[in-house]
Amino acid sequence: MTATQRREQLIEVSRGLFAEKGFEGTSVEEVAARAEVSKPVVYEHFGGKEGIYAVVVDREVRALTDALTGALAEGGHPKVLVERTALALLGYIEASEDGFRILVRDSPVAQATGTFSSLIGDVATQVEHILGDQFTARGLDPRSAPLYAQMLVGMVALTGQYWLDARSPKKAEVAAHLVNLAWNGLAGMVTKPTLTKPQPR
């Protein structure tokens, strides 16, 4: 195994352990044992548990950020943007369950720039601009857009945490219910919410 391959193996092994046991519950000994290497090999590549954890978190933050910003960058009607963002988060959870478990778990070594809450805050800042434009167009005070952005993104994120374990109903149905509440509000909720059909380009 080359040094690069060994590094990747250690990252994957550690990722599984961090998802399963958390940062505090995982030891360098366990990482080494599961990877079938000696402890010095782990230290040589990462300097310790904190080093591996930082790499794992950074990769997951990047993957989720790319998914969420990609959903927002496509533009379109605000309702469709909410749908896309909800689907992007749920899709990430579906494809990277271990990664999401690591991101939402509190850890003493997670820096302010690498935590799930700071990531969600970054997404809320992007949503804020979209909401601000909508508020202005509808005669509402755009100064309240940052608050609503936090509410909207927080609702999607917490629902994602719930769905991580529940896995029911299906992803598209969860997204449709999220959008039903976010778009229609409690007073305007419809009985059977569905996602907007994709429009021809």
N, C-alpha and C positions, 0 to 999 in steps of 0.2 A: 504494500500500500504506500503510495507517495505521501509526502507531507500534506499536500492539499487534500487528498482523499481522506487522510486520517483526521484532519481538521474538520472536514465536513461530517465525517462519521461521529466525531465527538459532539458537534453541534446538534445533530439529529438525536443522538442518545440523550443529551442534556435536555433538549426541548421536550422529549417525552417524559422525562423525570420531573422537570419543572411543572409541566401540565398536571401530572399525576399527584405530586407531593408538595408543590410550591417551592419557593426559594429556600425557606428555612428548613424544610423537610428533606432537602436534597443535599447529599455530601459529595465531595470529590471522590471519595472511596467508591460510592455507588456508581458514579459516572465511569470511573476506571473499570470497575468490575463488569458493568454492562457492556462496555466497549471492548472488554478483554485486553486491556492494556494496564501498564503500571501507573501509579499516581504521578510519578515524575513526568510522564508523557503529557498528562492533562495540564500540569503546571507549565511545562515547556511551551505548549501552544497558547495558553490563555492566562497564565499567571495565577489561576485560582478560579473558584466558583463564580465570583463577581464578574470576571472577564468573560466567561462563557455566557452568563446571564445577559450581560450588556449586548453581546452580539445577537443572541436569540431575540431579545426585545426589539433591538434596532431593526432586524429583518421583518418582524411581524408588524411593527409600526409602519414601516415603508410599504409593505404589502397592503395593509388596510387603508393607509392614506391614499395610495394609488387607486384603489378600488373606489373610494368615496369621492375623491377629487375628479376622477374620470367620469363618474356618474353626474357630477355637477357641471363639468366642463362642456358637456354636449349641448347645453342650452335647451331651450324649449319652454313650454308652458310650465308655470310654477308647480302645478299639481303633478305633472309628469316628472319634474325634478325630484319632488318628494318621493314619488314611486320608485324612481331609479335609485335614489339614495338608500331607501329602505331595502330594496332588493340587493344592492351592492353589499350592505352590511350583512344581511342574512346569507348571501352567497359566500362571503368571506368566512362566516361562521361554519357553514356547511363544508367548505373546502379545507378549512384550517382550524378544526375544533381545538386541537392542542394549542395552537397559537393564540386563539381568542381567550382560552382559559388562562394562559400566562398573562395576557394584557390586562384582564380584568381583576387579576389577583393582586392585592397590595403587597408590596415588597419594600424592605428598607433600602435596597440599593437602586430602586427605580428612580431615576432623576426626574425633575419636574418636566423636562422636555421629552421624556420617554414613557410617561404614564398614559393610561387609557383616557383619563379625564382631560389631560392636556391635549391629546389627539382630538377628542370630541370637541374641546374648546376651539381648536383650529378649524374644524369643519363648521362649527356654529358661526365663526367669523365670516366664512364664505357664504353661508346661508343668509346671514344678516343683510348682506347687500341685495340679495334677491328679494327678501321680505321688505326691505326698505323701499324698493321700487314699487312693489305691489301695494304697500300701505299708501304711498303717495298717490298712485293711480286711483285708489279707492277712497281718497279723502281722509285717510287715517294718519295719525301722527307717526312719521317715520322714526322719531327718536325712541319709540318703544320697540323697534325691530330687533335690537340686540337681545332684549329679554325674551321675546317670542322665539328667536333663533335658538337660544339656550333650551327653552321648553321643548321645542320641536325635536332638536337633535338628541336631547336627553331622553325624550320619550322613545325614540327609535333605539337608542343605545341600551336602555334598560329592558326594552322588549326583547332585544337581541340576547341579553344575558338570560332572560327567562326561557327563551326558545332554545338556547344552547342545551338545556337539559330536557325540556318538555318535548321538543321536536314534533309538536302537533299543535295546530294543524300544519298543512304544507306551507312551504316558504311563500308562494304567491298569495295564499290566503291570508297569512300573517301580514304581509305587506299591504294587502287590500284593506284589512281592518285598521292598520296603522294610518293609512291615508284617509280612510273614512273618518276617523276621529280628528286627525290633523286638518283635513280640508273642510269637512262639513261641520265639525264641532259637535258637542253633545246634542245641541238643539236641532241640528240638521242631519243627524245620522240617518243613513238609509238602511233598509232591512237587510239587503244582500249586497254588500260592497264588492265591486270588481275593479280590476286594474283597467286603465285606459288602453284601448286596443292600439297597437303600434300603427302610426300613420305612414302611408306611402311616402317615400322620399322624392 
